[in-house]
Amino acid sequence: MGPYMSKSSNHIIEDLQALPVIKGYYLVVGGGKIGTNFVEHARKHNFPLVLVLDKDRTAPASSYTEIIKDVDALHKIMEGRSASLLKKESSEIYFYCAKLDEVPFILSFGVPEYIIPAIPCHMIAYLMKKYLNFLKKHDQTVTEICISSEDKDMMGFFEQFTSNFPENIRAGLYPAQGMVMLSYARPGEICPDECTGPERFCINFRREKPKTIIDHLRDLFPLINGWVFESYQIKPGIGAMKGADVKQNLLEMFEYVHSQGAYGNKAGGVVTPKNIFFIATACNCHGVVNLFKICVPGMTQTF
């Protein structure tokens, strides 16, 4: 399935560390309205290399790009890119039909300077889950948490977890999906595309923001293991994650999941199940959090 599967955990980490972050390379996950908008922006500003992925071969962005027909063609396009991109004076924009499951393999060619999520889900969280399971060397797997209302222990944990966020930023609590939506915007409010999300004060709705959503999430670290992917505005209305940040977070997650330390309780006010961690994507004003668990055959859920 890819270049990592027959290697030891140490060798996998070494290979991940060695992957280049390719400047001028933009990976767009989703070829719909947002993906097409970004393609137009990239062409206008001569971004050297843009690769758009979508599971639908007829996604709108495919009409504005060069189609990559198969993995061999993809391999030829990606070869040598880390050394040549900065010399490009015009855009090369490609479309490749692929599901999220295939992104780990695509990233094995090199890490984009920016990754643009353009699908209607918490893309980076599900991508990291797939990546960690793609690289797994033992029996453990990473899965989403789904909390039943009848599971009093887990509901109690979820309530303790979400109580760390002020009530005014809890935009949605979804224990059945192990998900929390955070926002300084209130129901019915729509932030303008041009807003850069300034700290401390919302100029659109004249609202104090004592602490950014990113800082609220990072304050969780003494209580529970987790990783925050910061979203940067790459154009009005479109956010992106830096590939260097994605690479670093992935390395840390891989080492965590495959270490004995992954199963130790964290100190702090929240009684945390031994095998639970979170992945979040956030900017100063908005964020989404997903809870995940490490499953090992024969291991029971304990607090």
Sequence and secondary structure as in RCSB ss.txt:
>XXXX:A:sequence
MGPYMSKSSNHIIEDLQALPVIKGYYLVVGGGKIGTNFVEHARKHNFPLVLVLDKDRTAPASSYTEIIKDVDALH
KIMEGRSASLLKKESSEIYFYCAKLDEVPFILSFGVPEYIIPAIPCHMIAYLMKKYLNFLKKHDQTVTEICISSE
DKDMMGFFEQFTSNFPENIRAGLYPAQGMVMLSYARPGEICPDECTGPERFCINFRREKPKTIIDHLRDLFPLIN
GWVFESYQIKPGIGAMKGADVKQNLLEMFEYVHSQGAYGNKAGGVVTPKNIFFIATACNCHGVVNLFKICVPGMT
QTF
>XXXX:A:secstr
  TTTTS HHHHHHHHHH  EEEEEEEEE  SHHHHHHHHHHHHTT SEEEEEES TT GGGGGSEEE SHHHHH
HHHTTHHHHGGG  S EEEEEE  GGGHHHHHTT EEEEEEE SSS HHHHHHHHHHHHT  SS EEEE    TT
 HHHHHHHHHHHTTS GGGEEEEEGGGTEEEEESS TT    TT    SEEETTTTEEESS HHHHHHTTTTTS 
EEEEE EEEETTEEEEEHHHHHHHHHHHHHHHTSGGGGS   SSS   TTEEEEEEE SSEEEEEEEEEE TT  
   
